[in-house]
Amino acid sequence: MTVAAMMLLCAAGLVAWIELSHMAWRYRNPADLIGRRCIALTGMDVTLDGPLDLIRLSPVHAVLKYRGIGLHVIDCDLRHHTNKTSDGIRAVVITEGKP
């Protein structure tokens, strides 16, 4: 996450929780992130906040999206065990504990 994005989240009062280490979510098993609070910053500077759900799109590809909303936040490569932000998402913070 960029310093500017973290500052924006701080200004919005959204960092009063324990977060996963800066990039740890990029290598976590996507199933471990189900239900965790995710705060994302879009390319248009919109802040999104809510729990994550996992959707498997194929045996090797899945996405983490906001529960109840179809917006993809994180693309998951199940073959290479890596995750990355989806198109249109600039920054992501995921809490360590589930809400």
Secondary structure, 3 states (H helix, E strand, C coil): CCHHHHHHHHHCCCCCCCECCCCHHHHCCHHHHCCCEEEEEECCCCEEEEEEEEEECCCCEEEEEECCCCCEEEEEECCCCEEEECCCEEEEEEECCCC
